[in-house]
Amino acid sequence: MERVFLAGALLLSGFCAPAMKHTHEFRDPIHTFISVRTDERSVIDSRPFQRLRHVHQLALTYLVYPGTTHKRFEHSLGVMHLASRIFDVVTASDNLYDNNVREIVPDEQTRGYWKSVLRMAALCHDLGHLPFSHAAEEALLPEGYDHEQLTKAIIYSDEMQDIWSKMTPPLRADDIVKLAVGPKRAAPLELSTWETVLAEIIIGDALGADRMDYLLRDAYHAGVEYGTFDYHRLINTLRILPATYQDTDEPALGLEAGGLESSEGLMIARHFMYKQVYLHHIRRVYDIHLKDFLVAWLPDGKFSTDLKKHLNISDVEVLSAIRSAYEDPRSTQHQLARRIQCREHFRRFYEAAPTDNEGGKLQPGKEIAAAAEKRFGSELIRYDYIRPRAVAPIFPVLIFDGTIESSTRRSQILARMPEIGVDIVYCDKSIRPEAIAWRDENKKKILGLG
């Protein structure tokens, strides 16, 4: 009663309760504060997005770099934040230099709609990730299926459709899908040039917000300096440019020449992060052990593509299963779980050198692995291979005189970025001394090196 009387007295005295907040902030170690509107907060509060709190960004990398326990949740917030900044820069009237670009950029009111779509697509671009992200995807989904298809299904789900319809302005799920997964994965939907550029802002292989955030965030949590670059300068110099160096006026995401050094920093950061973190040999073998366990533990050795089952499984359930199998010596997955639980990972005993293919073997490690399996048994040998590739995609660069050149023509650093690959053979630690001796004795013969 006293509370009711007090409330009435405050109203009669002219006191006004504070208005409901329309923006909310998340503290973030990379971007300091990330702001969202109340209607956007409903997406973050949804079950599919909250699941990302329990999906590690870098799988079991924390067993090598202890600080890398961050999740897809905060990464997705960071991608939304950076994508918004990029959108504001590239659509600013002062930054629209070319008539072909002006023609694809819509009016101010329509741009407001597309900025909302962009933010939500950036926020939702990782919703379909399986437990432990990429580490669990390879070979653990039905053939031809990937996490982008699960992302599309979630965006189209009844729960998310209800949220899109209540946003201001209401958003079309088709538009969110186009930007979240890009032209190749959005089929049968077709993207306009404008939509393709917006998708580039999020997931572009060269200058996308996804790449920028994961490099900065992963380096921070790993405790390494390799992933840092001047992303503030890079974003401020991004532009939508016609790729005239390809004999086309089709616009794409590029930058002014003044930001070229920042883009070089991005590519160099990515190169060293791959060499030192993402492709670290122990980190990679834990991916292999995780796959071995999941193949044995999952029904039919595959993750389900059923949306309800997907939303009900995260790293938590997998880690619980690993722990249970480890504690039960009778479990058929006991030894597989033990390798992860007790850090009894396989050891590297062969890594291809540049000269090892001089005998004509394109994948020297594959030859060594096959011979090692015959000698020691397939259960004690694991092979890991990633085809070497360069890490510097091509994008348009606006020169001071108004001409446009390709990034690799303008930058010697980008043109000469070395390839990165993996060609490693591992063995159980119990046989490593013997395996090394066997390798030294048989390597030249196996690889045809004379």
N, C-alpha and C positions, 0 to 999 in steps of 0.2 A: 504494500500500500504506500509506504513512504517513497519507494522508487517511482510509482505512478504520479504521486503528488509533485515530486521534484521535477519530473519530466514535464508535467503540465506547467509548472512555474517557470521553467526555463523557456518554454515556448511563448508564454505570455510576456515575458520580459524581452522578447525579441531575439533570443539566442537561436542561431541556426546551426544545425548539425553539419559537419563537413560533408561536401559532396562525395559521391562514390568515386573511387579511383578509376580512371579509364586507362592508365598505363601501369605497368608493373616492371620491376627490374630484377635481373638475376646478376649476382656478383660472379665474375669470371676471371680466372688468373691470366688469361690472354688478352681479353678485350675490356677488362675492368667492370663495365656495366653493359648488360644487354637488355634493351627495353622491348616490351611487347604490349599490345593493346589487350583489353579485357576479352574481346572476342577471339583474339589469337591465343590467349591463355587457355581457352577451352580446348584447343588442339593439344597444347602441352599437357593438360590434365587428362586427356583421353587415355584409355587403356593401351592402345597400340604405341603411343609415344612414351608413356611411363615405363613400358617394357624395356626401352632402351637404357634405362638406369641400370639394367642388369645384363648388358651386353658389352663386354670389353672392346674397346677400340682396337687394341693390338693383341687380341687373343692371349696366349700364355707368355707374351714377351716379358711380363713382370717377373718371371722366373729367371730372367737374364738381367733386365733393367728393373729393379724393384719398384721404381716410382711409376711405372706405366700401368697403373690400375684405373686409369680414366676410362670413361664409357662413351658409347655412341650418343648418349643423351646430351652431354655438354658440347660435343662436337657439332651436333645438329643445330644447336642454338648459335654456335659460332658461325656456321655456314650461313644461316639466315641473316645474322648481323653483317657479315662481310658482303653478302649478295645485295643487301639494301644499300650499303655504301657505294658499291659499284654502280648500281642502277641510278642513283642520284647523280653520280659523276657523268656517266655516259649519256644521260638524257638531258643534261643541262643545256639550255639553248646555246650558250657560248661555245659548247664543245661539239656542236653539230656542224661540221665543216662542209659536208658534201651533200648535193641535192639528192642523190640516191639514198643517202642515209636519212635525210629529213623526210623523205617520202614514206619510209617505213615506220617512223616514230609517230605514234598516235597523238591526238590532242591531249590537253592536260587532264581532263576528266577521265578519259580512257586510260591514260598512263597510271592514274590512281588505282584503277581496277587491276591493271597488270602488275603494279608493284605489290599489291596484296597477294596476287597469285604467286608471284616470284617468292615472296617471303614464306608462304605456306609450302610451296614446292621445295624450297631449300630446307625448311624444317622437317619435311617428310621424306626427303630423298633416301634415307637409310632405314625406313620402317621395316623393310622386308628382310633385313639381315638376319641370318641364322645365329645360333649361339656361337660365340667367339668369332663373329664376323667372317672375314674371308677364309680363315683357317679351316672352317667347317664346310664351306660351300663346295669346294672342288670335289667332285666324285660322290657327293652325299645328297644330291638332288637328282630327280629323274632326268634322263638325258634331254638336253634342249631346254631345261628349266634353270632359272637363276633368280637371285634375290630381287632383281628389278621387277620380275613378274609378280612376286609376292607384294612388293611395294605398290604396284598398280592395284592389286586386289584389295589391299587395305584402304587405299584412297577411295576406291569405289564402294567400300563396305557401307552398310546401312548406318553404322555408328558415325562414320566420318561424313557421309552424305548429309546427315542431319546437322552436323556442325557447319559444313560449307553453306547450307541453305540459310543459316541464322547469322552469318557474318555480314558485316557492313562494308562494302556491298556484298550480296550473296555471290559465292564463287562457284564456277563450273568445275566439276571433277575432271572433265576432259582436259581443261586448260592446266590444271595442277599436274596431272599425269604427264602431259607433254613436256613441261619444264623440269619435272623431277627426274625423268628417266632419259630424256633426249630423243632425237629423231629415230635412231636405230631401234630403240626398245619400245617406243610408243605405238608402233604399228598395231592395228591398221590406221591409227590416227596419223594425219599428215600435218606437218608443222609449216607455218608461213615463215618467211625470212625473219620477221620480227620475233616470232616465237623461238626460232632456232638460235638467235642471238641471246635471248633471255635464258635459254637452256645452257648456252655456253657460259653465261655468267655464273651459273651454279656448278655445273659438272664439266666444264670445258677442260680438255687435257692440257691446254697451255696456260691459261690465266684464270681458271675457275676458282670460285670461292671455296669449294670443297678442298682443292689441293692446298690453297693458302692456309686454311685453318688446320688441316691435319698435319702439315709440316711444322707450323708454329707450336701447335699443341703437343704433338708427339715429342718434339725436341725438348720442350719445357719439362714434360713429365719423365722423359728418359734421362734428363740431366746432362744433355749434350748441347753443344753450340752449333752443330752442323745445320740445323733446320732454320736458323734465323736469317732474315733478309729484310730489306726496307720495304715492307708491304704498304706503309702509308704513302710513300712516294709512288710506288707501283700503282696503287688504286687511283691516286690523283691524276695519273697520266694515261689511264685507260680510255679508249675511245672506240666507237663503232666506226669502222673504216671499210671502204670498198677494197676488195683484194685485187687491185688492178694488176699486180705483178703476175697474176694467174690468168690475165686476159679476160677478166670478168669484173663487173661492177657490183657483184653480190656482196653485201656488207657482212662483216665478221667482227668479232671482238679483237682489237689490237691495241696499240698504244702510241703515244708520241715518242719521238726519239729521245727526249729527255728522261724517259723512264726505262730506257733500254738496259742500263746498268742494273736497275732493280730487278728486271726480268732475268738478267744473267744471274743475279744473286739467288733468285728463286730456283732456277734450274740447277745451279751448283749445289744449293741446299738440298734439293731433291736427290741429286747424284750421291752426295755423301750420306744422307739419311738412309738411302737404300743400301749402300755399302756397309755402313756401320750398325744400322738398327734393323731395318726391314729384312735384309738378307743375311743377317748375322747367322753363322752356321748352327749355333745352339738354338737360337730362336726358331730356325727352320726345322730342326729335327723335332722340336716339341710340337710343331704343326703335324708332322708325320705321326708322332705317337698319339696325338689327339685324334687324328683320323682313324688310326688303327683301333682305338678304343670305341669310337662312335660306330664304326662299321660292325663291330662285335656286339654293341649294346642296342643299337636302334633296330626296330622291326624291319626285317629285310635289308638291313644295312643302309637305309636311306631315311632322310627327314621327310615328313609328310608335307604335302603342299596344301593340305586342308587348312583354311585360315584359322579356324578355332584351335586346332592343334598347334599351329605355328605360334599363336599368341600365348599359348600355355607353356611354352618351353623357352628357356633362356639359359645363360651360363649357370645360374643357380641350380637348376635341375641336373645339368650335366656334371657340375662339380660334386653335387650330392651323390650322384651315381658312381663317380670315380672314387669317392671316399668309401662308399659302401662296398664296392668291389675290392678295394684295397684291404679293408678290414675283414673280408671273408676269404681266407685262403682256398676255400673250395670253389669259389666263383671262377667261371671260365674266363672272366675278364681281369682276374686278380693281377696277373703279371703285367698286363697292359696298363692297368691303373697304377701299379707300383712304379712304373717308369716315370710317371708324372708326379705322383704323390711324394716319392722319395728322391726325386731328381736323379734317377738311374737312367738317364738318357743315353742313347747310342753316341759313340764318339766318331768324329771325322777321321778317316784314315787315308782318304785319297781326295784331292781336289785338282781338277784339270788345270794344267799350266798352258800358257799360250803355245808352247812348242809341242804339246802332246797330240795335236792333230796333224802333225807333219807326216804321219804314217797313213793318212787318208781317212782316219776315223773322225767323223763330224761330231760325235758325242763320245769322247774318250771315256767319260765316267760310266756311260751305259755299258761299254765293253768290259770295263773293270768290274762293274757290279755283277754282270752276268757270270763272269768267270769266278768271282768271289762267292756267288751263291752256289755254284757247283762244288766249290772247295769247302765252304763252311756251312752251307744250308741257308735257304731263303729266309728262315725265321730270324737269323742273326745279322742280316744285311738289309740296308735300306738305301735307295737311290733317290737323289733330289736333282731336278733339272728345270731350269728356266732359260728359254732361248734368249741369247744376248740381244739387246736392243738399245737404241739411243734414247735419251730422256729429254730431248729438246724439240718439241713440236714446232711447226711453222705458224707464224701469225703475222699480220700486216703491221708495218711501222711507218708512221707519218714523219717525214723528214722536214726540216725547217723550211725548205723551198716549196713545200706543198706536194711533193711527189711521195709515192708510197712504194716501199720495198719490202721484201720478205725479211723476216727476222734473221734467218740463217745467212742471208746475203749481207745484211747490215752488220752482223756481229760475228767475229771470228770465233769467239768463245762458244756461242750457240752452234755454229757450224761444225765445230770440232769436239763437241761433247762426246766422251768415250762411251762405248756400249757397256751395259751391265748385264750379267747373267749368272747362272748358278749351274755347276756341274760337279756334284760332290757325292761321294760314297761314304756311308756310315756303317759301323759294326757295333755289336754288343761289346761293352767295355771288357767283358771277360776274355775276349779273344783279340783285343786290340794289338798287343805286342806281337802275337803270331800273325795277325793280318798285315801289319806293317812289314814284317820280315818277308811274308809271301808277296806283298806288293813290290818290294824292292827287287825281288828275285825274278818276278814274272812280268812286270809292267811293260818293258820294251817288246817282249814277244807278243803280248796281248794286243798292243797298239801298233805293231808293225814298224817299230822304230829302229830295227836292225840289231 
